Amino acid sequence: MFCDFAERGLAMPASEFFHALRQFWGIQLHHLTPQSILHLSIFTHFCKAFLGILPHFHLFLHFFILVPISNASKPVVVGGCELVLRPETRDKYLSYEPAGKGVEWKNFWFHIGNFESPLPERTPGAPQVRACWMSTGPGGGQVTCLLNAIAKLKEKGITGDHVVFSFVSHRTLQHTIYSATESFCRRSLKIRRNSVSATVSNFVVD
């Protein structure tokens, strides 16, 4: 496990949502980047705590794509693909700017048990770029309904900062992809506690 993955919220055992995405894309954990884990953390908690639902697979595909690093013809082995927001739908999603990081994260890792709901054994090689990385999903009535709910939350001022503050406060890590440390979230998303805490309490689903 890379330390930066744990800092951005990845916990073991990994969630069913994470397993489903990984299988859909045909990738392994080490193919992702820290920023990808942060996107997953924020989306997972947003669904649970603000929309009151389990992480929604098709809603996720509506907002995110997977892109190869550094290029499609020759992705790198570790960190060879990264989640990014779709340009055409990003304005309908939460507003936040995760801090970037260089390749030094690859040098810091630790051993962790892989027991219940285990990840597959790591196999050598870079990720293989697939058409499904760009899939928008089928859409449908559920996605439309959820987009309307997100629009209403945004009208009330909810941003990515509020979501991060909320999941740090809840500290619920098992079977989810939540953040592990408040200090990292402050650095990566520049949270201002005083301006966020009063607003969050009005919208979080217990």
C-alpha positions as CSV (number, residue, x, y, z in Angstrom):
1,M,0.0,0.0,0.0
2,F,1.4,3.4,-0.9
3,C,1.4,5.9,2.0
4,D,-0.3,8.6,-0.2
5,F,-3.2,6.2,-1.0
6,A,-3.8,5.7,2.7
7,E,-3.6,9.5,3.4
8,R,-6.2,10.1,0.8
9,G,-8.6,7.6,2.2
10,L,-8.0,4.1,0.9
11,A,-8.6,1.5,3.6
12,M,-8.6,-2.3,3.6
13,P,-10.7,-4.2,2.9
14,A,-11.6,-2.1,-0.1
15,S,-15.2,-1.3,-0.8
16,E,-17.4,-3.1,-3.3
17,F,-17.6,0.1,-5.2
18,F,-13.8,0.2,-5.6
19,H,-13.7,-3.4,-6.7
20,A,-16.5,-2.8,-9.3
21,L,-14.6,0.1,-10.8
22,R,-11.3,-1.7,-10.9
23,Q,-12.9,-4.7,-12.6
24,F,-14.7,-2.5,-15.1
25,W,-11.5,-0.7,-16.1
26,G,-9.4,-3.8,-16.0
27,I,-6.7,-2.3,-13.7
28,Q,-4.9,-3.0,-10.5
29,L,-4.5,-0.8,-7.4
30,H,-0.9,0.2,-8.2
31,H,-2.0,1.5,-11.6
32,L,-3.8,4.4,-10.0
33,T,-2.4,7.7,-8.6
34,P,-3.0,9.4,-5.3
35,Q,-5.2,12.0,-6.9
36,S,-7.4,9.2,-8.3
37,I,-7.9,7.9,-4.7
38,L,-8.8,11.4,-3.5
39,H,-11.5,11.7,-6.2
40,L,-12.9,8.3,-5.2
41,S,-12.8,9.3,-1.5
42,I,-14.7,12.5,-2.1
43,F,-17.3,10.9,-4.4
44,T,-17.9,8.0,-2.0
45,H,-18.6,10.2,1.0
46,F,-20.6,12.7,-1.0
47,C,-23.0,10.0,-2.1
48,K,-23.3,8.5,1.4
49,A,-23.4,11.7,3.6
50,F,-25.0,14.3,1.3
51,L,-27.1,12.4,-1.2
52,G,-28.0,9.6,1.3
53,I,-27.2,6.8,-1.2
54,L,-24.5,4.2,-1.7
55,P,-21.8,5.2,-4.2
56,H,-23.6,5.3,-7.6
57,F,-21.6,3.6,-10.4
58,H,-23.4,5.3,-13.3
59,L,-23.3,8.7,-11.7
60,F,-19.5,8.2,-11.2
61,L,-19.0,7.4,-14.9
62,H,-21.1,10.6,-15.7
63,F,-18.4,12.7,-14.0
64,F,-15.1,10.9,-14.4
65,I,-12.9,9.3,-17.0
66,L,-9.6,7.4,-16.6
67,V,-6.7,8.7,-18.6
68,P,-3.3,7.0,-19.3
69,I,-0.1,8.4,-17.8
70,S,2.1,9.5,-19.5
71,N,0.5,8.6,-22.8
72,A,-1.8,6.0,-24.3
73,S,0.8,4.1,-26.3
74,K,3.1,3.5,-23.3
75,P,1.6,4.1,-19.8
76,V,3.9,3.7,-16.9
77,V,3.6,0.6,-14.7
78,V,3.0,2.3,-11.3
79,G,0.6,5.2,-11.5
80,G,-0.1,4.6,-15.2
81,C,-3.7,5.9,-15.2
82,E,-5.4,8.7,-13.4
83,L,-9.0,9.8,-12.7
84,V,-9.9,13.2,-14.1
85,L,-13.2,15.1,-14.3
86,R,-15.0,15.1,-17.7
87,P,-14.7,18.6,-19.2
88,E,-18.3,18.4,-20.4
89,T,-19.8,17.6,-17.0
90,R,-17.4,19.0,-14.4
91,D,-19.4,22.2,-13.9
92,K,-22.3,20.0,-12.6
93,Y,-20.1,18.4,-10.0
94,L,-18.5,19.7,-6.8
95,S,-16.1,22.5,-6.9
96,Y,-12.6,21.6,-5.6
97,E,-9.0,21.5,-6.8
98,P,-6.9,18.6,-5.4
99,A,-3.3,19.4,-5.0
100,G,-1.0,17.7,-7.5
101,K,2.1,15.7,-6.5
102,G,5.2,14.4,-8.2
103,V,6.4,10.9,-8.6
104,E,8.0,10.8,-5.1
105,W,4.9,9.1,-3.7
106,K,6.0,5.9,-5.3
107,N,8.9,5.6,-2.9
108,F,6.8,5.4,0.2
109,W,4.8,2.3,0.9
110,F,4.1,-0.3,3.6
111,H,2.8,-3.9,3.9
112,I,-0.8,-4.5,4.8
113,G,-3.0,-7.6,5.0
114,N,-5.1,-8.6,2.1
115,F,-7.8,-10.8,3.6
116,E,-11.6,-10.2,3.4
117,S,-12.7,-9.0,0.0
118,P,-9.1,-9.3,-1.2
119,L,-7.6,-7.4,-4.1
120,P,-6.3,-9.7,-6.8
121,E,-2.6,-10.7,-6.9
122,R,-0.5,-8.1,-8.5
123,T,0.6,-9.0,-12.0
124,P,3.5,-7.3,-13.9
125,G,2.9,-4.8,-16.6
126,A,1.4,-1.4,-17.2
127,P,-2.4,-0.8,-17.5
128,Q,-3.9,-1.6,-20.9
129,V,-5.9,1.3,-22.2
130,R,-9.5,0.4,-22.9
131,A,-12.5,2.1,-24.5
132,C,-14.4,1.7,-21.3
133,W,-12.1,4.2,-19.6
134,M,-14.0,6.9,-21.5
135,S,-17.5,5.4,-21.0
136,T,-20.2,7.8,-19.9
137,G,-22.4,5.0,-18.6
138,P,-26.1,4.5,-19.6
139,G,-27.4,7.6,-17.8
140,G,-31.0,7.1,-17.1
141,G,-33.6,8.4,-14.7
142,Q,-31.6,7.7,-11.5
143,V,-28.7,9.8,-12.8
144,T,-31.0,12.6,-13.8
145,C,-32.6,12.6,-10.4
146,L,-29.2,12.7,-8.7
147,L,-27.9,15.5,-10.9
148,N,-30.9,17.6,-9.8
149,A,-30.2,16.8,-6.2
150,I,-26.5,17.8,-6.7
151,A,-27.6,21.1,-8.3
152,K,-29.8,21.9,-5.3
153,L,-26.9,21.2,-2.9
154,K,-24.6,23.5,-5.0
155,E,-27.2,26.2,-4.9
156,K,-26.9,26.0,-1.1
157,G,-23.2,26.5,-1.3
158,I,-21.9,22.9,-0.8
159,T,-18.4,22.4,-2.3
160,G,-15.7,19.7,-2.2
161,D,-14.3,21.4,0.9
162,H,-17.5,20.7,2.8
163,V,-17.5,17.1,1.8
164,V,-13.8,16.6,2.9
165,F,-14.5,18.3,6.2
166,S,-17.5,16.1,6.7
167,F,-15.7,12.8,6.1
168,V,-12.7,13.8,8.2
169,S,-15.1,14.6,11.1
170,H,-16.9,11.3,10.8
171,R,-13.7,9.2,10.7
172,T,-15.5,6.2,9.2
173,L,-12.8,4.3,7.4
174,Q,-13.8,0.6,7.1
175,H,-15.3,-0.6,3.9
176,T,-15.1,2.9,2.4
177,I,-12.5,5.1,0.8
178,Y,-12.5,7.9,3.4
179,S,-9.6,10.2,4.3
180,A,-7.2,9.1,7.0
181,T,-5.8,12.4,8.2
182,E,-7.2,15.9,8.6
183,S,-3.8,17.5,8.1
184,F,-3.6,16.1,4.6
185,C,-7.0,17.3,3.7
186,R,-6.2,20.8,4.9
187,R,-3.1,20.8,2.7
188,S,-4.7,19.3,-0.4
189,L,-8.0,21.2,-0.5
190,K,-7.1,24.3,1.6
191,I,-10.1,23.8,3.9
192,R,-11.1,26.8,6.1
193,R,-12.7,25.2,9.1
194,N,-14.5,28.3,10.3
195,S,-16.3,28.9,7.0
196,V,-17.1,25.3,6.4
197,S,-18.2,23.7,9.7
198,A,-21.3,25.8,10.2
199,T,-22.6,25.0,6.8
200,V,-21.9,21.2,6.8
201,S,-24.1,20.5,9.8
202,N,-27.2,21.6,7.8
203,F,-26.7,19.1,5.0
204,V,-25.0,15.9,6.3
205,V,-27.2,12.8,6.4
206,D,-26.4,10.9,9.7
